Amino acid sequence: MQEKLVFDQTLEGLFVRGLDGRVTPTLKLHLREVGVDLDRKLLPAYPFETWCSCVRVAAQTLYAETPQEEAYRELGERMVDGYRGTMMGRALFSVLQLLGPRRVLSRVQQSFRSGNNYTEVRTEDLGPTHLRLWVNEAGPTRYLMQGAILAGMRGCGVQEAQVRVRGFTAEDVTFEVEWREKG
């Protein structure tokens, strides 16, 4: 089985752009301790375990008084908002805005694969503005994924979207995504 990797633009999206101005010296130190040195050029990719440690450290440092699920969800939103500012993210979101939410969600695997080498997604139609998404995201990062999907919907121009966790195992998560069409 291929090693699960998270690419540098994902870390840049969260830690350099999404958390711009919020990365304290303490957070930088903790990130360095788990394998990411923000004072150096980011490596092309990091092991999934390193990514999970970085997200955990950021959640604990920046959102110490917030429940873990909310902290991860907020980091997921900030990650996508920051990723939209990267060269790859700007190109991706300019295309996604043209597609509309249903087509964007049907292509979410390709979108996430621009940031890692492992994401698998299955979609199931539940209505014209209602889908179920199964994602092979494990552990607490499922809530990061939840925030990322929500921010991704906003990035595509959807103002009213809901992304709810409907179930999970140790290896995957199922979301229900609903939105309201414009007009």
Phi and psi in degrees as a GROMACS rama.xvg file:
@    title "Ramachandran Plot"
@    xaxis  label "Phi"
@    yaxis  label "Psi"
@TYPE xy
-69.6882  140.418  GLN-2
-64.6491  135.176  GLU-3
-76.7082  123.727  LYS-4
-124.427  145.872  LEU-5
-114.377  128.971  VAL-6
-82.9984  158.251  PHE-7
-56.0679  -35.0014  ASP-8
-65.6575  -24.2915  GLN-9
-70.9714  -45.9727  THR-10
-64.8927  -39.4897  LEU-11
-62.0351  -43.3824  GLU-12
-57.9236  -40.9377  GLY-13
-85.0173  -57.7573  LEU-14
-83.8947  -28.8363  PHE-15
-93.5232  -45.4492  VAL-16
-99.4397  -50.121  ARG-17
-65.5721  -34.4214  GLY-18
-106.885  21.9422  LEU-19
-50.8687  125.717  ASP-20
85.4026  -7.06188  GLY-21
-112.797  -6.1186  ARG-22
-81.5583  103.398  VAL-23
-81.4018  163.973  THR-24
-56.4335  -36.3813  PRO-25
-63.9968  -45.8388  THR-26
-63.4416  -42.0934  LEU-27
-57.4014  -43.7505  LYS-28
-61.4073  -47.215  LEU-29
-63.077  -38.9576  HIS-30
-64.5928  -41.3821  LEU-31
-61.1855  -40.5088  ARG-32
-62.4721  -29.5696  GLU-33
-98.5062  3.8974  VAL-34
115.647  8.8578  GLY-35
-127.944  118.051  VAL-36
-104.788  105.442  ASP-37
-73.4611  -9.42878  LEU-38
-86.8722  -1.26973  ASP-39
-122.117  166.251  ARG-40
-61.115  133.989  LYS-41
-64.2728  145.845  LEU-42
-69.4022  160.13  LEU-43
-62.2083  -30.3651  PRO-44
-156.124  156.609  ALA-45
-131.441  147.356  TYR-46
-60.6749  147.82  PRO-47
-52.4461  -39.5505  PHE-48
-63.4129  -38.318  GLU-49
-64.625  -44.705  THR-50
-56.9674  -48.0885  TRP-51
-60.2321  -41.0364  CYS-52
-63.8678  -41.0178  SER-53
-62.5747  -44.0355  CYS-54
-65.6919  -41.5334  VAL-55
-61.1509  -45.7564  ARG-56
-62.8081  -43.1734  VAL-57
-63.8521  -43.2966  ALA-58
-62.8477  -45.1598  ALA-59
-67.0187  -36.655  GLN-60
-78.3074  -45.8979  THR-61
-89.8756  -24.2906  LEU-62
-130.209  46.2989  TYR-63
-57.2656  -33.2744  ALA-64
-94.3265  5.04817  GLU-65
-103.993  140.49  THR-66
-55.4287  144.26  PRO-67
-52.243  -44.3842  GLN-68
-60.8732  -42.7678  GLU-69
-67.6971  -40.1264  GLU-70
-62.7676  -45.9884  ALA-71
-64.8097  -41.0997  TYR-72
-60.9935  -43.8485  ARG-73
-62.29  -42.1142  GLU-74
-63.6701  -37.6537  LEU-75
-62.4197  -41.4572  GLY-76
-65.2961  -45.0189  GLU-77
-64.1365  -36.0613  ARG-78
-61.4943  -48.238  MET-79
-69.0486  -41.4971  VAL-80
-60.2694  -40.0966  ASP-81
-70.4509  -40.1418  GLY-82
-61.0808  -34.3948  TYR-83
-60.4301  -21.7252  ARG-84
-87.0852  -7.65734  GLY-85
-81.7168  163.292  THR-86
-58.376  -46.8552  MET-87
-64.7102  -41.5886  MET-88
-65.7589  -41.3587  GLY-89
-60.9424  -43.6338  ARG-90
-64.0634  -46.1683  ALA-91
-62.3182  -48.1275  LEU-92
-71.9263  -25.3891  PHE-93
-66.2475  -34.6542  SER-94
-74.3188  -43.7504  VAL-95
-61.4283  -35.2522  LEU-96
-62.9356  -29.2151  GLN-97
-77.4284  -24.6849  LEU-98
-79.858  -32.915  LEU-99
88.3697  159.483  GLY-100
-61.093  -42.0536  PRO-101
-63.2437  -46.7556  ARG-102
-69.1479  -34.1082  ARG-103
-62.3719  -46.7852  VAL-104
-66.3732  -30.9798  LEU-105
-71.7751  -17.3  SER-106
-109.625  14.334  ARG-107
-61.8344  -31.0665  VAL-108
-61.1541  -45.559  GLN-109
-62.7919  -37.6576  GLN-110
-63.0175  -47.8811  SER-111
-69.3635  -30.1147  PHE-112
-68.8177  -14.7718  ARG-113
-74.0613  -13.6637  SER-114
-112.016  -9.77334  GLY-115
-156.841  176.012  ASN-116
-110.248  13.3704  ASN-117
-128.428  -17.4348  TYR-118
-62.811  130.337  THR-119
-122.204  139.806  GLU-120
-136.298  139.594  VAL-121
-124.817  138.404  ARG-122
-115.875  151.351  THR-123
-137.748  125.334  GLU-124
-70.9549  132.143  ASP-125
-119.114  -7.38625  LEU-126
167.573  176.082  GLY-127
-60.3033  -29.3471  PRO-128
-131.334  38.832  THR-129
-150.596  119.134  HIS-130
-131.912  154.907  LEU-131
-108.429  133.345  ARG-132
-119.411  126.383  LEU-133
-101.744  130.947  TRP-134
-133.405  138.849  VAL-135
-83.5488  50.511  ASN-136
-100.781  125.924  GLU-137
-102.391  152.972  ALA-138
64.992  -160.213  GLY-139
-61.4344  -20.4144  PRO-140
-66.3799  -7.91824  THR-141
-60.2149  -33.4341  ARG-142
-76.2792  -30.3223  TYR-143
-62.3587  -43.4231  LEU-144
-61.5621  -40.2887  MET-145
-58.9303  -47.6851  GLN-146
-64.7363  -37.0147  GLY-147
-65.0245  -41.386  ALA-148
-64.405  -43.6337  ILE-149
-60.8078  -47.0483  LEU-150
-65.9218  -34.4599  ALA-151
-63.4299  -39.8015  GLY-152
-62.9593  -44.0399  MET-153
-61.1457  -40.7249  ARG-154
-63.9137  -21.478  GLY-155
-91.7951  3.00426  CYS-156
98.9536  2.19727  GLY-157
-82.7446  124.024  VAL-158
-89.2283  -37.3129  GLN-159
-115.609  97.994  GLU-160
-131.863  149.554  ALA-161
-128.571  136.243  GLN-162
-127.518  109.993  VAL-163
-113.324  138.846  ARG-164
-77.1557  122.049  VAL-165
-104.462  -13.8049  ARG-166
171.2  157.799  GLY-167
-159.058  159.774  PHE-168
-121.75  -172.379  THR-169
-66.8448  -19.0268  ALA-170
-113.012  -12.5267  GLU-171
-154.876  174.322  ASP-172
-145.186  147.934  VAL-173
-117.898  127.096  THR-174
-111.987  151.141  PHE-175
-110.803  130.545  GLU-176
-119.823  125.568  VAL-177
-129.57  148.921  GLU-178
-149.704  165.025  TRP-179
-110.759  130.771  ARG-180
-70.6816  150.111  GLU-181
-66.551  148.387  LYS-182
